[in-house]
Amino acid sequence: MSMMRRTRRGVRRAVALAAALVVLTSCANWHGIANVPLPGGPGSGAGSYTVYVQMPNTLALNGNSRVLVADVFVGTVRAISLKNWIATLTVDLEKGVRLPKNATAKIGQTSLLGSQHVELAAPPDPSAELLKAGDTIPLRNSGAYPSTEQTLASLAMVLRGGGLPNLEVIQNEVYDIINGRAQQIRDFLGKLSIFSGELNQQSGDITHAIDSTDRLLSYVADRVDTLDQVLTEFPPLVKHFADQRDLFASAVEAVGRISNITGQTLSASQGNLHQDLQQLQRPLKQLGRAAPYLVDALMLLLSPPFTIDSVPKIVRGDYINVSGALDLTLSTVDNAIFTGTGFSGALRALEQSWGRDPATMVPDIRFTPNPADAPVERGE
């Protein structure tokens, strides 16, 4: 009997010792009843998935805090941990929550009593890829709304000497600036509107100018060595021009004197020059009338004994394709040599006294055909 009692006492002591060890061990990781995981709720059902959110500051956020999307309770914060010195939230979301991969996360205050929640939302430029299990919302896409404490602190700074006493001074100064200048301000705003409209219409040209400037700078950048050489050699050239400044000034003065002399000369001869130009109009006018015949007349300039047009027909390589008749009758010599003289008609009368009348004579002139074009004569 005593043996059984001792056994029971030993079992009780062992159970008590085990319970004490469990309590002591759990106290090392105890962070309050709010951090104890709760069963059920959004994010704990079938098909839910887990994502991670990096936060710059978790503020007063606790485990089991709500996760909202468009003010709808869709998940729960299961854990808050430090990973690589960055506060990281473990969030469980419902199966039907669909967010882009670049979703944003912010810690907001649910009520004035201090409870907070995590708000997930899509950014203005959502990505086509969706947020899936195991993804992490990076630190650049997370933040927090101003808390009640921050708002009250900012309001206190304004109310206690922040800037309200200066509002009256600012108002009075603005009134002094605007008072009596309404029309000027209205005109200025109108001109500013016109300027903005014109500037907007020239936006394409401005963009083109900026692009051209960028191309010019790129061109100059590729030739920086040449530019450096120019900047190195240009100062001595400028110094040379500076040393020759007096010479340049003398040259300009000499050109000025020449211009004055030329002006005086032309002024003195202006009347004669005008008269010469007027008289020159007459031969030029007659020359203009003879213009249609001038080309043909010039072609006859080298006509003896043949015209220019007939030269290609006469000269054939190394021979001349021509035949001629030399008329030495007395009447022809009389017409060619003695016409207009006192001896004119004497040779013609002499020829007529012999019974030869040049008016009825038909000279026997034969023309030799062109050997290049003449038919081939075959003997019989």
Secondary structure by P-SEA (a helix, b strand, c coil): caaaaaaaaaaaaaaaaaaaaaaaaaaaacccccccccccccccccccbbbbbbbcccccccccbbbbcccccccccccccccccccccbbbbccccccccbbbbbbbbccccbbbbbbbbbcccccccccccccccccccccccccaaaaaaaaaaaaccccccaaaaaaaaaaaaaccaaaaaaaaaaaaaaaaaaaaaaaaaaaaaaaaaaaaaaaaaaaaaaaaaaaaaaaaaaaaaaaaaaaaaaaaaaaaaaaaaaaaaaaaaaaaaaaaaaaaaaaaaaaaaaccaaaaaaaacccccccccccccccccccccbbbbbbccaaaaaaaccccccccaaaaaaaaaacccccccccbbbbbcccccccccccc
